[in-house]
Amino acid sequence: MRDSLLGSRVVHCDETRVQVLKEPDRDPSSQSWMWVQTGGPPDIPVILFDYSTSRAQEVPTRLLDSYRGYVMTDDYAGYNALGAQAGVERLGCWAHARRRFVEAQKVQPKGKTGRADIALNLINKLYGVERDLKDAGDDDRKTGRHDRSLPVLAQLKSWMEKTQPQVTSQIALGKAIGYLASNWSKLERYAEEGYLPIDNNPAERAIKPFVIGRKNWLFSDTPKGATASVQLYSLVETAKANGQEPYAWLRHAVERLPLATSVEDYEALLPWNCSPASPS
């Protein structure tokens, strides 16, 4: 599954907290991290979870070792070392940028249109183009973005450069503009190609089942338990993403694993390569 992930043109990454009670030499209340990567070749989605005690930049660098392509993340600095590697291009998430202007809009005087509305209007136009081009091919989407999105991006950049000196960085609007300015080169890059995503929503959707599950089970007892959890989440979520009924596929794969003796045998059991019968 990881080999398939590393063969994709774009990998989405995200991370969330997880508590492990019996981590050696660590307090039970310490925070550890669950990392998710999603991607894969076209029509073969792969969702992988990984557990680490660290949120440092060596984790994504290790997980995506030898990867060459685009990486979509939020602006967390832990991905900077990965983005600095030869052959890796960072993409910025417009959903994260938009959220900051939504927060700025909330603190505007009620009933009055403010500067945050101007930015949101332009960002919404970018998303409108994406909705219109949802079913287009990569070439047509690239053309559509060049014709329709690039002028909006230019307008938004001009507004940002004019407005930033007029707004203190301590208020919500200043923070939103600061995020936009510091991430601009990564944010505008999606318009380079028709297959590039505008935001990191696929990773956020992929990590959501884990976040929901964590509300119920709260923590892992041991590192082995956390590792088992990431393996199961990776298998089940990838199976679901490929249209498999998870129990049927897991049973199919586990029953045949003892008979697998070659790479081809293992590849035949991947969720996109087999059609197990549904459980009775």
WOLINRA-V498557 format. One record per backbone hydrogen bond with DSSP energy under -0.5 kcal/mol. CO is the residue of the C=O (numbers start at 1). NH is the residue of the N-H. E is the energy in kcal/mol with one decimal. If there is no record, write none. Layout:
co->CO nh->NH e->E
co->CO nh->NH e->E
//
This chain:
co->1 nh->5 e->-2.2
co->2 nh->6 e->-2.7
co->3 nh->7 e->-0.6
co->4 nh->7 e->-0.8
co->5 nh->8 e->-1.8
co->5 nh->40 e->-0.6
co->9 nh->70 e->-2.5
co->11 nh->72 e->-2.7
co->12 nh->38 e->-2.2
co->14 nh->36 e->-2.8
co->16 nh->34 e->-3.2
co->18 nh->32 e->-2.8
co->19 nh->220 e->-2.9
co->20 nh->23 e->-0.7
co->23 nh->26 e->-1.8
co->27 nh->30 e->-2.3
co->30 nh->20 e->-0.6
co->32 nh->18 e->-2.2
co->33 nh->35 e->-0.6
co->33 nh->52 e->-2.4
co->34 nh->16 e->-2.2
co->35 nh->50 e->-2.5
co->36 nh->14 e->-1.9
co->37 nh->48 e->-3.0
co->38 nh->12 e->-3.1
co->39 nh->46 e->-2.3
co->41 nh->44 e->-2.3
co->46 nh->39 e->-2.0
co->48 nh->37 e->-2.5
co->50 nh->35 e->-3.5
co->52 nh->33 e->-3.4
co->56 nh->59 e->-1.6
co->56 nh->60 e->-0.6
co->57 nh->61 e->-1.5
co->58 nh->62 e->-2.0
co->59 nh->63 e->-2.7
co->60 nh->64 e->-2.1
co->62 nh->65 e->-1.4
co->64 nh->67 e->-2.2
co->69 nh->89 e->-2.3
co->70 nh->11 e->-2.3
co->71 nh->73 e->-0.5
co->71 nh->91 e->-2.7
co->72 nh->13 e->-2.4
co->76 nh->79 e->-1.7
co->77 nh->80 e->-2.1
co->79 nh->83 e->-2.2
co->80 nh->84 e->-1.3
co->82 nh->85 e->-1.3
co->85 nh->88 e->-1.8
co->87 nh->69 e->-1.3
co->89 nh->71 e->-3.0
co->91 nh->73 e->-1.5
co->92 nh->94 e->-0.7
co->93 nh->97 e->-1.6
co->94 nh->98 e->-2.7
co->95 nh->99 e->-2.0
co->96 nh->100 e->-1.3
co->97 nh->101 e->-1.1
co->98 nh->102 e->-2.0
co->99 nh->103 e->-2.2
co->100 nh->104 e->-1.7
co->101 nh->105 e->-2.3
co->102 nh->106 e->-1.6
co->103 nh->107 e->-0.8
co->104 nh->107 e->-0.6
co->105 nh->108 e->-1.3
co->109 nh->112 e->-1.8
co->114 nh->117 e->-0.6
co->114 nh->118 e->-1.0
co->115 nh->119 e->-1.7
co->116 nh->120 e->-2.5
co->117 nh->121 e->-2.4
co->118 nh->122 e->-1.7
co->119 nh->123 e->-2.6
co->120 nh->124 e->-2.7
co->121 nh->125 e->-1.3
co->122 nh->126 e->-1.5
co->123 nh->127 e->-1.9
co->124 nh->128 e->-2.0
co->125 nh->129 e->-2.0
co->126 nh->130 e->-1.7
co->127 nh->131 e->-2.3
co->128 nh->132 e->-2.2
co->129 nh->133 e->-1.8
co->131 nh->134 e->-1.1
co->133 nh->136 e->-1.6
co->137 nh->141 e->-2.7
co->138 nh->142 e->-2.3
co->139 nh->143 e->-2.2
co->140 nh->144 e->-2.7
co->141 nh->145 e->-2.6
co->142 nh->146 e->-2.2
co->143 nh->147 e->-2.3
co->144 nh->148 e->-2.7
co->144 nh->149 e->-0.6
co->145 nh->149 e->-1.3
co->145 nh->150 e->-2.2
co->148 nh->152 e->-0.7
co->149 nh->153 e->-2.8
co->150 nh->154 e->-2.4
co->151 nh->155 e->-2.0
co->152 nh->156 e->-2.6
co->153 nh->157 e->-2.5
co->154 nh->158 e->-2.1
co->155 nh->159 e->-2.2
co->156 nh->160 e->-2.5
co->157 nh->161 e->-2.6
co->158 nh->162 e->-1.8
co->159 nh->163 e->-2.5
co->160 nh->164 e->-2.7
co->161 nh->165 e->-0.5
co->163 nh->166 e->-1.5
co->163 nh->167 e->-0.6
co->164 nh->167 e->-1.3
co->168 nh->171 e->-1.0
co->171 nh->175 e->-2.4
co->172 nh->176 e->-2.2
co->173 nh->177 e->-2.6
co->174 nh->178 e->-2.4
co->175 nh->179 e->-2.2
co->176 nh->180 e->-2.1
co->177 nh->181 e->-2.8
co->178 nh->182 e->-2.5
co->179 nh->183 e->-1.4
co->181 nh->184 e->-0.9
co->183 nh->186 e->-0.7
co->183 nh->187 e->-2.4
co->184 nh->188 e->-2.5
co->186 nh->92 e->-2.4
co->187 nh->190 e->-0.7
co->188 nh->191 e->-1.4
co->189 nh->192 e->-2.4
co->190 nh->193 e->-0.8
co->193 nh->196 e->-0.9
co->198 nh->94 e->-2.0
co->200 nh->203 e->-0.8
co->200 nh->204 e->-1.7
co->201 nh->205 e->-2.8
co->202 nh->206 e->-1.9
co->203 nh->207 e->-2.1
co->204 nh->208 e->-0.8
co->205 nh->209 e->-0.6
co->207 nh->211 e->-2.0
co->208 nh->212 e->-2.8
co->209 nh->213 e->-2.3
co->210 nh->214 e->-2.6
co->211 nh->215 e->-1.1
co->212 nh->216 e->-0.6
co->213 nh->216 e->-1.4
co->213 nh->217 e->-2.3
co->214 nh->218 e->-2.2
co->217 nh->219 e->-2.9
co->220 nh->21 e->-2.3
co->221 nh->22 e->-2.2
co->222 nh->226 e->-2.2
co->223 nh->227 e->-2.5
co->224 nh->228 e->-2.5
co->225 nh->229 e->-2.1
co->226 nh->230 e->-2.1
co->227 nh->231 e->-1.9
co->228 nh->232 e->-2.3
co->229 nh->233 e->-2.8
co->230 nh->49 e->-0.5
co->230 nh->234 e->-2.2
co->231 nh->235 e->-2.2
co->232 nh->236 e->-3.0
co->233 nh->237 e->-2.5
co->234 nh->238 e->-1.8
co->235 nh->239 e->-2.2
co->236 nh->240 e->-2.5
co->237 nh->241 e->-2.2
co->238 nh->242 e->-1.4
co->239 nh->244 e->-2.8
co->240 nh->243 e->-1.8
co->244 nh->246 e->-0.7
co->245 nh->249 e->-2.5
co->246 nh->250 e->-3.0
co->247 nh->251 e->-2.5
co->248 nh->252 e->-2.2
co->249 nh->253 e->-2.8
co->250 nh->254 e->-3.0
co->251 nh->255 e->-2.2
co->252 nh->256 e->-1.0
co->253 nh->257 e->-1.5
co->254 nh->258 e->-0.6
co->256 nh->259 e->-1.2
co->256 nh->260 e->-0.5
co->257 nh->260 e->-1.6
co->262 nh->266 e->-1.8
co->263 nh->267 e->-2.7
co->264 nh->268 e->-1.8
co->266 nh->269 e->-1.4
co->267 nh->270 e->-1.3
co->270 nh->273 e->-2.4
co->270 nh->274 e->-0.6
//
